[in-house]
Amino acid sequence: MNVINKKELLSSGRLSVKERVLKNFRFIVSHSVFGPLAGLFLIAIIFTIGTNGFFLSLGNILTILNLSGVLAIITLGISMVLIMGGIDLSIEGVMSLTAVVCGFLVKNSLT
């Protein structure tokens, strides 16, 4: 087996493991998504410590997802209007239409 020293590897264009890790870390940090995700992760850790581990329990995560469902449906309705090119700022109309559609789906067991 040939023994290749570090200088030969670097001169051949291959990066060392440390350099690859640093390059990937710089790539992740340079994107605008990293800041909000890091903040969200930090807040989740703070809440988990403050609630003695209850915050990231299965029951609490399911409760958060259930309560955010209504807001997600309203957001999808408004997003569809904006995607189609119409600027409709009448959130009340969109909310009422969404509530009627959701009520219809629940009553007819289509969910």
Secondary structure, 3 states (H helix, E strand, C coil): CCCCCHHHHHHCCCCCHHHHHHHHHHHHHHCCCHHHHHHHHHHHHHHHHHCCCCCCCHHHHHHHHHHHHHHHHHHHHHHHHHHCCCCCCCHHHHHHHHHHHHHHHHHCCCC
